[in-house]
Amino acid sequence: MDSDFQPPPKGLSVLASVGGVVTAIIAIATLNFWSEQISLNTQTPAISKSDSPIPKVETQAQKVAKLDAQSVILPGKAIPPSELTISKAPYVAPGVGKLDAVEMATARQAWSYFQRNWNDQTGLVNSVDGFASVTMWDQAAAIAALVSARELNIISGAEFEAKLTKMLRTLASLSLYKGELPNKVYNSKTLTPVNYGQLDQREEIGWSAIDLGRMALWLKIVEAKYPKMRSPVQKVWQHWQVKRLTKNGQMYGTAVVQGKEQYNQEGRLGYENYAAYGLKLWGLDVKQALDYKSNTAFVNLYGQGVPYDRRDAKNSGANNYVLSEPYILDGMETGFQALPKAYADRILAAQAARYQATKELTALTEDNLDRPPYFVYNSLFVNGKPWATITDTQEQHNNLRFLSAKAAVGWHVLYNTAYTRQLFDFVQTNLKSKDGWYNGFYESLRQPNKSLTANNNGVILESLLYKQVGKPLTVWAGLR
């Protein structure tokens, strides 16, 4: 892992250079290069008229890129209004219940990441293996992992209480951006507010509403489930000055650009709704952010009508990624109370349909890479492009698309289908490391993405807790 890398916050909403929408898939530059090389020969005599030209050989990646480009139809098939409601009864997945030996081993393997990256001085967990910094999103993943490890009997009650108490005390005393809300990044050893990759230089760079929404949700789960933790949790929330976190029913974040603060609406369909639900649990007005209809359109991908946000980079300045993770988290934590299950159904179905057409197992979401550019969004659809892997500044890296371990495990515990079983089994076979679970498997490179992160391993642990308790985690904790 490059020691200078830090992942961006989930809620990054201000982009430095915003390009236009591209409606057709762009061929991968490296694949074009290799396609051209295949047809080149060393110097030979001129080919006579009777000789046949040497045919070009199409690579698997080129075939997939061509199918991906052909898979998109706009506008797509919308979900009927009658199906676009959130059920009063939270969704419970099929096949939930006691974990088998493989699943327990999977949970223990994920916990090894947190053992390795726990900071005794502060109680915070590194976002990336061996790199002492943390975001609030990743610290929420660490809380989820800690709760999961306790409930799955991987750690003792005493260890759980000691670790969680220290963590909450730290969160309740962090130096805040402008004295208001947690900075986007901290040095996890010194608790200094920093910029990405700059552990030794104090810098306040703003807050992420999306990151804080996930933290808010997990604080509520802990408060409801563990009576001893209610007072420490309340102190964390009371430490925050939440006035500017919401405005007119929307979530707002800040960024510091050339020394000046920018204050912007944050979130697009998926993460916006999921994070807003967390803030709603604390009584904030997020009515507009929870609206999953007004800004939604549909695109057909391999015959499946997939929901996406009309607010894209061209018309709003923010990327409208379609990703698996917000739907997985909403399903496991709330039982699809922030987003309709019908949206998640379509997003999983499109990925399964892609597998049927291309034979490439597909479970896409954002995560860290073990090589430049170090963080990408593996999107089903973004800014008019189908199946595009991009950075937050819209650089395209489709050659680094990867099957995500957390998405594979999460989809499996939520849906338990023959396709999701293949995803789960693939993770077991290909992505185990001695220090946790690797983030994923590169589709074109045919090798693991060996980045190790708190979020990947935290989501895997949380997924297995969900399966074990057999109900959404907010319900299990007593929030409904």
N, C-alpha and C positions, 0 to 999 in steps of 0.2 A: 504494500500500500504506500503510495507516495505520501511522505510526511507533510507536504504542503497542502494536501487536499482537504476540503471540508464540503459536505453536502449542503446545497441551498435549502432554505426552509420550504415546507410544502406550499406555503401560501405566497410565494414570490409573485407579485402582481405588477411590478414596474420593470419593464425591459429596456435596456439601453438601445438597441436598434431594432426596430420592428419592421419586418418585411411584409410583402403582400401575400395573399393566399395563393397557393399553387394547387390546382385542381387535379393534376395528374401525378402519379408517382414518378419520382426522379430516380433514374437508374444509378446504382451505386458505382462510384468512380473506380474503385478498385476492381470491381467485377468487370467493368468495361475494359480496363487495362488487361486483365488476364484473358478476356475473350479475344482481344486483338493479338495477344502473344501466341495463343494456340494456333492461329492461322499463319504465323510467320515461319519461314524456313531459313536455313543457312543458304549461302550463295550456291545456286545450281543452274545448269543450263536452262534456257528458255523452254517452257512447256509447249509441246507441239499441239496443233489443233485437235489431234486425236486423244490427247491426254485429258482426263477428267480433273476439274478443280478439286482441291482438297477441302472437304466440308468442314465448317466450323463446328466445334463441339460445344454444346450449351451446358454450362455447369448447373448443378442443383440449385445453387443460390440464384442464378439467373432465371431458372425456371420458376422458382418461388416468387421472385420479384415480378415476373411477367403475370403470374396468376394473381398476385396481390393487386397489381395495377388494374387487372380486369375484374376484380371482385367488387368494385365500388359502383354503386348507382345512387345518384341524387335526383330528387329527394327519395328517401327510403320509406319503407312501410312503417307507418306510425302505430303505436299501441292504442287500441280502442279506449275511449274515455272510461268505459265501464271497468276496465282493468287497471286504470291509473289511479288507484286509491291505495292508501296505506291501511292495512288491516288493523282493526282494533286489537286483535289477538296477535302478539308477536310471533313471527315465524320460528318454528323449531325444525331442525334438519332431520332427514331420515337417517337411521343408523347410528344415532348418538347413543352414548352409554360408555360403560367401562372400557378403558384403553387396553388393547392387546399388548403383547410383549414388544412388538416392533414399534408401536406408537409410544410406549413408555421409554424405550431406548432413544427414540427421536427427540422426546422432550428432554431427557438427560443430556443428550448431545447439544441441544440448543442452550441449555443452562450453562454449559462449560464456557460459552462466550462471556457470560456475565461474571462468572468466577474470575476469569482472566482480566476483565476490564473494569472491575469494581475499584473505586478509589477510597481507601480507608479514611483518608483525611476529611473527605467531604460527603461521602455517601452517594456521589454521582457516578454514572457509568459512561465510559467513553462511547461516543457515537460510532466511531470506526476503530477497529482493533488496533490497540497500541498507540493511539493518537489522542492526547489528553484534551479533548474538547467535546462539547455536548450542546445539542439544541433541545428545546422544550418538547418537540415531537419525539425525539429519541429518548428523552428522559421519561416520557409517558410510556414508551415501549418498555423501558426498564422496570417501571412500576408494574406493568402488565406481566412482565416476565417474573418478577418477584412474587406477585400474587399467585401466578400459575405454579411456580416451583413449590410454594408452600402447600397449595391445595392438592398437588399431585404427589405430595410427600417426598419431594426431592430434597428439601431442606427442612430443618426443624422449626417448630413454632418460635423458639427462642431466637434463632438466627433471623427469621423473618421479621420479628418485632424489632430487633436491634437494627437491622439494615434499613427497614422502612422508617423507623423513628429518626435515624440520622439523616436520611434522604429528605424527609419532610421538614426537619429543622433547617436544613440547608436551603431548601426552596423558600422557606418563610423568611429568610434573611439575605437573599441575594441582592446585590446592588442592581437597581432597576434602571432601564432606559428613561432618562429624565425624571427619575423617581416615580414612574408610572407603572410600567409593565416589564416583564423579563426581556432582556436583550435577545436577539436572535441566536447568539452564540456566546458560550462561556468557556474559559479554561476550566476543565473539570477537576483539576488539582488545586488551583489557586482561587477559583471562583471569579476571576477577573472577566468583565465583559470584553469580548474581543471580536475581531473580524474573522472571516473564514481563513483558516490556515496560518493565522498570525497569533500564536499563543502567548507571546511575551509582551505584546503592545496593547495597552488598554484602549478600547474603542467602542463607543456606543453606536450601533448601526440600525437601531429600530427594532420593532417587534413584529412577529407574524401572528395574525389572528387565527390562521388555520392551525398552526402549531399549538397555540394556547387553547383552542377549542378541544383538541384531543386531550391535552393535559387536564382541562376542566372536567371532561367526561370521566377520566380515570380517577381524579380526585373524588368525584361523587361516588364511584363504585367503592373505593376504599372507605370513604366516610360511612356509607350505608352498611357495608359488610362487617367492618371491624370497629366495635364501639370504642376501643382504646385509642383508635386513630382519629376519632372525630375532632377532638380539640386541635391536634397538630395540622389536620387538613384545613380546618377553619382558619388557622393562623396563616396558611399559605394564601388562601383566597383573600383574606383581609389585608394581606401585604400588597396585593395588587390594587392599583387605582384604575378601575375599569371604565371610567366615563367615556374615554375616546375609543374604546374597543368596538363600540357599535354606534351607528348613526342611521336614523330613518329605517330601522329594521334590517340594516345591512351590517356586515362585519368590515372593520377597517384596520389596516396595518400601516406601518410607517417604514420608510427607507431614508437613508441619508445619502444624498447625491451631491458631490462637490461641496460638502459642508452644510447643505441645506436639507431640511426635512421635507419629505413628500408624504402626504397623507392620502391613502387611496383605498377605495373599495377593494376587498380581497376575496378571491375564490371564484371558481367556476363549477358547473354541475358535477356532482360527485363529492369532492372534498369540501366544497362550500356547504353543502347540506349536512354532511357528516359532522363537521366541526361546529356548525351552528347548533346542532342538537346538544352538544356538550355545553355550550354557553346558555342555551335555553334551560338546562337543568339547574343553573344558578340564577335563573330569573331575569336574564337579559332579553331585551327585545330584538329578536332575530327573525321576525316574521317573513321579511322579504328574502332573507338568505335561505330560509327553509322552503321557499317556493320552487318546486321541481318541475313546474309546467311552463311558466311564462317565457323562459329563454331557451326552451328545448326544441330541437329539431331532430330528424332521423335520417340516417344514411344506411343504405343496404351494404353490408359487407358479407360476401359469400352467402347471399340470400337472406341474411338476418337483419332486421331493422334495428339498428343500434342508436341509442339516444346520444346526442352531443349538444353542447352549449353553443348557441348562435353567436355569443360574444367571443370573437376570436382575436388573434393578434392584429389583424388588419383594422377591425372596427372598434377595438377596445384597448389595445396595447398589452393584452395578456393572452397567453397560450391556453387553448381550450382542450387540453389533453383528455382523452378517454382512456381510463386506466382501470385495472382490476381492483386495486387496493381499497379505495373508499367504499366500494360496494361490499367487499369481503368484511371490512371492519364494521360497517353498519349492520350487516347480517348477523355477525357473531356477537356484537355488543348490544344492539338494540332490538334485533329481530326485524330489521327493515322498518324502522319507525322514522328514519330521516329521509329515506329514498324508497320508492316502490320496488318490491321484489321483481316486478316485471322488467324493470331496467336491468337488474343483475342477471335475470334469466337470458336476456338478449345478448348481453356482453359475454357471458360464458358460452352461449350457443354459437356466436360468431367465431370464437376461438376454436371450438370443437369442429365447426364447419371448415375452418382453415386447415385444420389437421387432416380432415377427410380429403381435401383437395390437394394438399401439398405434402402430406406425410411428415410434416414438421410439428411436433408437439408444441402447443402454444399456450402460455400462461404469462401474460404481459402486464407489467407495471413498472414504476420508476424505481431506480436504486443505484447504488454506487457500482463503479467498475474498478477492475484491478489495473487499469491502464488509462491513458488520456482518452477522453476528456474527464474521466473519473466519476461523472454522474450524468445519467441520461434518463429520459422519459420514454419507455417503450410503449407507444400509444397505438390503440386500434385506429384512432382517427385524431388528427390535430391540424388546425389551420387549413382544412381542405385536403390534407394528405392522408390516404389510408395506410395503415401499417407502417408508420414512420417512427423512427427512433431519433429523437432530437435532444439538444441541450436546451436550457432555459433561454439562451440567446438564439435559438432556432438553427444552429448548426445541425446538419443531418448526418447520422452515423448508422445507417441501416445495416452495415456490415458488423455492427456490435450489438445487434438485437439479441436478447437472451431470454430463455425460459426462466422465470423467477421462482426460486424455491418457496418463498412465502406465499406467492400467489397460488402455486400448485397445491400446497398443503391446505391453504385457506379455502380454495374452491372445493377441495375434496371433503373437508369436514362439513361444509355447508350443503353440498349437493349429493355426494356419494353415488356418482354414476360410474359406468364403465370407463368413460373418458377421464374423469377425475382420478380414478384408481390408477390409470396409466401415468398420469402426472405425478401422483404421490410415489408410485414405485420408481419412476425415473429419478426423482430426488434421492430416494434411498440408495439407488445404485451408483449415482454419479456425483453427488454433491456433499458427501460427508468429509469433514476435516477433523483433525484432533482438537481443534479449538472452537468448534461450533459447525454451523451449516454455511457452506459457500452461498453467495447470493444467487447464483444461477449458472446456466449453461449456454454458451454462445452458439447460436444457430448456424452461422456460416463457418466459424472457426472450429467447430466441433470439439470444444474444450471448456472446462469450467471457468466461470468468472469467479476468481478466488478471493474477491473482496469479502471481508467478514464485518458485519455491522450489527449494532444493537437492534435496529428496527427489523431486519430480516429474522434474526433469531427470536426477537420478542414476539413478532406476529406468529411464528411457528409455535412457540410455547402457548400463547393465548388461544390459538386454534385448537390445541389438544386439551386445554382446560375447558373450552366450549364443548368439545365432544364429550368429555368426561361428565360434566354437570348436566348436559342435555337440555340446556335452555339458554336464551340470550343472557349475557353476563350482567346487564343492568337488572334484569328480572331476578336472576340468581342472587344478586347482591341485596335485593329487596327494594329497588327503586320504583317498582310498579306494584 
